[in-house]
Amino acid sequence: MKTIEIIGYKRANLGKTEAKKLRQAANAPCVLYGGEEQIHFHTPMALLRDLVYTSNAHFVRLHIEGQAYPCILQDIQFHPVSEMILHVDF
């Protein structure tokens, strides 16, 4: 399977208002589950294009502020009308 590299940035503030601001700036709020703690981060939606809009499955290597995490896409939520990415779980 192919591996896709995605760069993410940790989120300082969580919540609905902050997530809305991220989406308006063309960033997708994300969460990395597993390990000892959950990591809340955001990534530009353009970097998710090759991962989401394909019929193939891919491994993902997340680079979040100097740390690399091997993972897979677990869940993705889309807006029901505009089909914009609302949230991604790894």
C-alpha positions as CSV (number, residue, x, y, z in Angstrom):
1,M,0.0,0.0,0.0
2,K,1.1,3.5,-0.7
3,T,2.0,5.9,2.2
4,I,0.8,9.5,2.1
5,E,2.6,12.2,4.1
6,I,0.5,14.8,5.9
7,I,1.7,17.8,7.9
8,G,-0.3,18.9,10.9
9,Y,-0.2,21.6,13.5
10,K,-1.4,21.2,17.1
11,R,-4.5,23.0,18.1
12,A,-4.2,25.3,21.1
13,N,-8.0,25.9,21.4
14,L,-10.7,23.3,21.1
15,G,-14.4,23.7,20.5
16,K,-17.0,24.6,18.0
17,T,-16.0,28.2,17.5
18,E,-12.3,27.4,16.9
19,A,-13.2,24.6,14.5
20,K,-15.4,26.9,12.5
21,K,-12.5,29.4,12.2
22,L,-10.2,26.6,11.0
23,R,-12.6,25.5,8.3
24,Q,-13.0,29.1,7.1
25,A,-9.2,29.2,6.7
26,A,-9.3,26.0,4.6
27,N,-8.0,23.8,7.4
28,A,-9.6,20.6,8.6
29,P,-9.7,19.9,12.4
30,C,-8.4,16.4,13.1
31,V,-7.8,14.0,16.0
32,L,-5.1,11.3,16.3
33,Y,-6.4,8.4,18.5
34,G,-4.3,5.6,20.0
35,G,-1.1,5.7,22.1
36,E,-1.2,7.3,25.5
37,E,-3.1,10.4,24.6
38,Q,-5.3,12.0,21.9
39,I,-3.6,14.6,19.7
40,H,-5.8,17.4,18.4
41,F,-4.4,19.1,15.3
42,H,-5.4,20.7,12.0
43,T,-4.1,20.3,8.5
44,P,-4.8,22.1,5.2
45,M,-7.7,20.5,3.4
46,A,-5.6,20.4,0.2
47,L,-3.3,17.8,1.8
48,L,-6.2,15.5,2.4
49,R,-7.3,15.4,-1.2
50,D,-5.1,12.4,-2.3
51,L,-6.1,10.5,0.8
52,V,-9.9,11.1,0.7
53,Y,-10.9,11.2,-3.0
54,T,-9.5,7.9,-4.1
55,S,-10.8,4.3,-4.2
56,N,-7.5,3.0,-2.8
57,A,-6.6,2.5,0.8
58,H,-3.4,4.2,2.0
59,F,-1.2,4.3,5.0
60,V,-0.7,7.8,6.5
61,R,2.5,9.3,8.0
62,L,1.5,12.3,10.1
63,H,4.1,14.9,10.8
64,I,2.9,17.0,13.8
65,E,5.4,19.6,15.0
66,G,8.5,17.5,14.7
67,Q,6.9,14.1,15.6
68,A,6.0,11.4,13.0
69,Y,3.1,9.1,13.6
70,P,2.2,6.1,11.4
71,C,-1.6,5.7,11.1
72,I,-4.6,5.1,8.9
73,L,-7.7,7.2,8.2
74,Q,-10.4,6.0,10.6
75,D,-13.3,8.4,10.0
76,I,-14.2,11.5,8.0
77,Q,-17.2,13.8,8.3
78,F,-18.5,15.9,5.4
79,H,-20.9,18.8,5.4
80,P,-24.3,17.4,4.1
81,V,-24.8,20.1,1.4
82,S,-21.4,21.5,0.4
83,E,-19.5,18.3,1.0
84,M,-16.7,20.2,2.7
85,I,-14.5,18.2,5.1
86,L,-15.7,18.9,8.6
87,H,-13.6,16.6,10.7
88,V,-11.1,13.8,10.3
89,D,-10.1,11.0,12.7
90,F,-6.9,9.0,12.4
